[in-house]
């Protein structure tokens, strides 16, 4: 529901970009209203005349805030702002966070809250800020995000027969129908083929180090149709960083 006015809603900053001469356009992930875009008037600049930080210095990615807004249209005006905490991410974890933010920007519809997404994002930031295996965290985030959005992978059961997957078998991923069992494992790596062991582990929310290359291929195949042809900017930034 498009709320005309909201007071101090818990949010995270997903993305900011310049708007007009001195303002910012800010995309927020909220607990109760889904993805919301607000205009922060006069937010750009190092400091105000009184020496206080401008709002733009508080509106940074991975910041957890309390925010109020108002307005008659879908694009709201930022009113109140209180910073709660900032997850300080660096290096690969920073780019991983930017990747997750961009996924949420692209896959969430404005003003349509999705059950489980705020909790999932909070879980992600806490793990990105820890020493947990980065690749494992990202694969589990992608898997659970697809589940929340209603595009969950049909893990655990073979396409066609509906029989339980075998950890010793291999399966070909068909985005329309699921995982088709193969008569014998492929002789070498095949882009759309995956081991039953890997798929069963993922169904149980488990990720092993040896399964990470397979899971990265699988998640790209599952997510790409939802993104369309426009490439992810965060991936390009990460390539330049490396």
Buried (B, 14 or more C-beta within 10 A) or exposed (E): EEBEEBEEBBBBBBBBEEBEEBBBBBBBBBBEBBBBBBBBBEBBEEEEEEEEEBBBBBBEBBBBBBBBBBBEEEBBBBBBBEBEEBBEBEEBBBBBBBBBBBBBBEBBEEBEBBEBBBEBBBBBBEBBBEEEBBBBBBBBBBBBBBBBBEBEBBBBBBBEEEEEBBEEBBBBBBEEEBBBBBEEBEEEEEEBBBBBBBBBBBBEEEBEEEBBEBBBBBBEBBBEEEBEEEEBEBBEBBEEEE
